[in-house]
Amino acid sequence: MRIVVQEAPFDAGAEADSFAAHADQVGAIVTFTGVVRDSDAGNMQVMEIEHYPGMTEKALTKIAEQATDRWDLADVLVIHRYGRLVPGDRIMMVATASRHRKAAFEAAEYLMDYLKSRAPFWKKEIAASGQADWVAAKDEDEDALSRW
């Protein structure tokens, strides 16, 4: 299991290759890479993401351990960035490895739903005008998490 919270960009292909190279005795590897998208208004210049070092890694490790126990995963990777990101930047990556594809897919979805709605990150969208708005949780994100 590897949990990474970093400011620097990451290479999703290299991360996926490295994850797969260490995944022994598995039948499925699922990866997902999240990308910063523009605001609904289409005027976001920058997204600023804040977190509390130590607390964030502990929370992500706990949820990854829960996923591993629930779906009998062989391995988990979670990468999440913080700092100033612009639309198109990679913001996060999840990878799961399991003997069976259903477990790998479900665990990856579980982790993504958790990251979207419960992970301890605070996001602020800054428009070209300079207006800054904190990103609130959306009902559909809460609904997605409720299925688990």
N, C-alpha and C positions, 0 to 999 in steps of 0.2 A: 504494500500500500504506500502510495506517495501522495502527499498533500503539499501543494505549493501555492503560496500567496506572494505575488511578485509585481513589481512595477514595470519591469522590462517586457517587451514583446516576446512571444515564443513562436517556435516553428512547429505548427500542428503536425505536419508530416513527419518530422524528425521525432517528435514526442510519440506519435503513434507507432512508428517503426521501433523505437526503443522499448515501448510498452510491450509490443508483440514479441520482440526478441527474448523477453524475460517471462513470457506466458507459456509455461510448460503444462502439458497434459490438459489442454483446453480444446473445446470444439467451437468456441465463439468468442470474438472480440468485437465490442461495439464502441465506437468513438463518436463524440459530438463536439463540435466547436461552435461556440456562441460568438456572434459578431455584434459590435455596437451598431445600432440602427439609428436613424435620424428620429427626432421627436415627431409626434403626430402632426404638429404644425409645420414640420419640414424646415425648421430654422435653427436647429441645434448646431452650434459650432464645436462645443466641447462637452464631454461628460466627465465630471470629477467624481472619483470613487474613493471613499474613506473607509478605514477599518481600524480596529484596535489590535496591533500585533500581539500574538500570543492567544488572545481570546478567539480570534477568527480561526486560527489553525486548529485550536482545540475543538471548536464547534464543528468544523469541517471533518476532522478526524472522527469525531463521535458519530456523525451521520454516515460516514463511509464504513465505519465498523458495523453500524446497524444494517446497512445494505449488505455487507459481506455475510453477516449472520443470517439475514432473512433469505438471501438468494444463493447461498453457498458459492460465493465468488472466489476465484483463484487469485484475483488481483483487482485493484482499483487505483485509478489516477484521477486527481482533481487538481486543475490549475485554475487560479482566478487572479486576474490583474487588479491593480488599484492605481490611483493617480489620474493623470489627465489623458483621456482617450478621445478619439474623434470617430465619427461614423466610418465604418469599414474596418476598424481595428478589431483584432481578436480580443475578446474579453475573458473567455473562459473555455475550458476543455474538460470533458469527462471521458474516461475510458473504463470499461469493465471487461473482465475476462471470466468465463465460466465454461464448464463442460457442455452446457446446453445453451442454445441461442435465446430461448425464452427468458431464462434467468438473466442473461447479459443485457438484453433489451429492457426488461422491466426494471432492473437495478439502475441502468443508465437513466431511464425516465424518472425514476424516483429521485435520484441525485440531482438531476436538472430541475425538477419541480422544487426540491428543497432549496437549491441555490437561488432560484428565481424569487422565492417568497419568504424564506426564513434565514438564510445565511446572513451573518452580521456584517453587511456592507451598507454604506449609505451613499446614495447616488444623487448627484445634482446635475441637471442639464443647464448649460449656459448657452443662451441664444446669441446670435450675431449682434443683437442690440445691447447685449450685456446683461439682460434679465436672467436671473438664476432661479430655478425652481427645483426643489427636492422632488425626487421621484417617489410617488406613493405606491404601495402595493395595489395591484389590480384584482378585482373580484375573480377574473378568470384564472389568475395565478393561484389564488386561495382555493378555488374549486378544483384545480388540477391536483393540488396537494392533498385535498380531502379524500381522494380516492384511495390513498394509501393507508 
